[in-house]
Amino acid sequence: MSLPRFFVAAPLALGVHDLPEAQAHYLSRVLRLTAGAPVQLFDGSGQEYIGQLTQVGKKSVQVELQQCIDGLAESSLRIHLGQGLSRGERMDWAIQKATELGVAEITPLFTERCEVRLNQERLQKRLEHWQQIAISACEQCGRSKVPLIHPPQQLKDWQGTVVADLKLVLHPVAQPLTEHATPNRLAFLIGPEGGLSEAEVAQAAQHGFQPARLGPRVLRTETAPVVALSVAQQLWGDF
């Protein structure tokens, strides 16, 4: 039986720790764990810590970490996903599934056909929300490192600065992914609802992005990263 496993946004080490309020509330009020219960924690460093709860109160929980183990190895293929911003739960879904599929970095992108408008306050809240989605996905799937969620950028700014051995932009008229040589670092550009404009695809090409297709059908913006990342991990990563 697997242990309750949680991310803690602070460096961990062997010994006694007071858990942050959110994790303390979940362990004590939701899971109703008591002193002596075993737990497993990770802090994003790649290490995992196994221990047991020593004190469980209404507002605080203390844990003693007794063993440090290596976490799940990250994919040998480092992927940076540039995802066109979409409405509602579509963006949440893309970030959750990209995390499960081993992506290293995600940058939400403002594009010509993007219908999402965010002021500074809403942007910060969305960024925090997306980061929590990635953390929850790591807790579920076993990853020991949380992907970096960058603040949203304009497409033209991101595509001119992203660094990768192979840069691909999904496009329905292009060569299949299998036609490309094996990279160590991969950048994927995926459009929003409505896709990228021809001008944006042409501009991406000027920055070294090569068109690639996944098959004969046009995929939705939240489906495309799942398929693209799965195929990339199968071809060049750890699937």
Residue pairs with C-beta under 8 A, 6 or more apart in sequence:
3 38
3 39
3 40
3 50
4 27
4 31
4 33
4 37
4 38
4 39
4 40
5 39
5 40
5 41
5 42
5 48
5 139
5 142
6 23
6 26
6 27
6 39
6 40
6 41
6 42
6 139
7 41
7 42
7 43
7 44
7 135
7 138
7 139
7 146
8 17
8 19
8 20
8 23
8 41
8 42
8 43
9 20
9 43
9 44
10 20
10 43
11 43
11 45
12 41
12 42
12 43
12 45
12 47
12 49
12 65
13 49
13 65
14 49
14 65
14 66
14 67
14 68
15 64
15 65
16 54
16 62
16 63
16 64
16 65
17 62
17 63
17 64
17 65
18 24
18 60
18 61
18 62
19 27
19 60
19 61
19 62
19 63
21 59
23 61
24 59
24 60
24 61
25 59
27 33
27 37
27 39
27 53
27 56
27 61
28 56
28 57
28 58
28 61
33 39
33 53
33 56
34 53
34 56
35 53
35 54
35 55
35 56
36 52
36 53
37 52
37 53
38 50
38 51
38 52
39 50
39 51
39 52
39 53
39 63
40 48
40 49
40 50
40 51
41 48
41 49
41 51
41 63
41 65
42 48
42 49
42 71
42 138
42 144
43 49
44 144
44 145
44 146
45 144
45 145
46 70
46 71
46 74
46 144
46 145
47 68
47 69
47 70
47 71
47 144
48 68
48 69
48 70
48 71
48 144
49 65
49 67
49 68
49 69
50 65
50 66
50 67
50 69
51 63
51 64
51 65
51 66
51 67
52 63
52 64
52 66
53 61
53 62
53 63
54 62
54 63
54 64
55 61
55 62
56 62
71 143
71 144
71 145
72 142
72 143
72 144
73 238
74 102
74 104
74 143
74 144
74 145
75 102
75 104
75 233
75 237
75 238
76 184
76 237
76 238
77 102
77 183
77 184
77 185
77 186
77 232
77 233
77 236
77 237
77 238
78 104
78 184
78 185
78 186
79 102
79 103
79 104
79 105
79 185
79 186
79 187
79 188
79 229
79 232
79 237
80 103
80 104
80 105
80 106
80 107
80 162
80 164
80 185
80 186
80 187
80 188
81 98
81 103
81 105
81 106
81 107
81 187
81 188
81 190
81 225
81 229
82 107
82 109
82 155
82 158
82 159
82 162
82 187
82 188
82 189
82 190
83 91
83 94
83 95
83 98
83 106
83 107
83 108
83 109
83 190
83 221
83 225
84 108
84 109
84 111
84 113
84 114
84 155
84 190
84 191
84 192
84 193
84 196
84 221
85 91
85 108
85 109
85 110
85 111
85 114
85 116
85 152
85 192
86 94
86 114
86 115
86 116
86 192
86 193
86 221
86 222
87 115
87 116
87 193
90 193
90 220
90 221
90 222
91 108
91 116
91 130
91 222
92 129
92 130
92 133
93 222
94 221
94 222
94 225
94 226
95 106
95 130
95 133
95 134
95 137
95 149
96 133
96 134
96 136
96 137
97 137
97 222
97 225
97 226
97 229
98 106
98 147
98 225
98 226
98 229
99 133
99 134
99 137
99 138
99 141
99 143
99 146
99 147
100 137
100 140
100 141
101 225
101 226
101 229
101 230
101 233
102 143
102 229
102 233
102 237
102 238
103 147
103 229
104 147
104 148
105 147
105 148
105 149
105 150
106 130
106 134
106 147
106 148
106 149
106 150
107 150
107 152
107 153
107 158
107 162
108 130
108 149
108 150
108 151
108 152
108 153
109 152
109 153
109 154
109 155
109 158
109 189
109 192
110 116
110 152
110 153
110 154
110 155
111 155
111 191
111 192
111 196
111 197
111 200
112 196
112 197
112 199
112 200
113 191
113 192
113 193
113 194
113 195
113 196
113 197
114 192
115 192
115 193
116 192
118 126
118 152
123 151
123 152
126 152
127 149
127 151
127 152
130 149
131 146
131 149
134 146
134 147
134 149
135 146
137 143
138 144
138 145
138 146
155 189
155 196
155 200
155 203
155 204
156 203
159 167
159 189
159 203
159 204
159 207
159 209
160 207
162 187
163 185
163 187
164 183
164 185
164 186
164 187
165 183
165 184
165 185
165 186
166 180
166 181
166 183
166 185
166 186
166 187
166 210
167 186
167 187
167 189
167 204
167 207
167 208
167 209
167 210
168 177
168 180
168 186
168 187
168 188
168 189
168 209
168 210
168 211
168 212
168 228
169 188
169 189
169 190
169 196
169 201
169 204
169 205
169 209
169 210
169 211
169 212
170 188
170 189
170 190
170 191
170 211
170 212
170 213
170 214
170 224
170 228
171 196
171 201
171 211
171 212
171 213
172 213
172 218
173 211
173 213
174 210
174 211
174 212
174 213
175 210
175 211
175 212
175 213
176 212
176 213
176 214
176 215
177 212
177 213
177 214
177 228
177 231
177 232
177 235
178 235
179 212
180 210
180 212
182 235
182 236
183 236
186 232
186 236
187 209
188 225
188 228
188 229
188 232
189 196
189 204
189 209
190 221
190 224
190 225
190 228
191 200
191 221
192 221
193 220
193 221
195 218
195 221
196 204
201 211
205 211
214 224
214 227
214 228
214 231
219 227
230 239
233 239
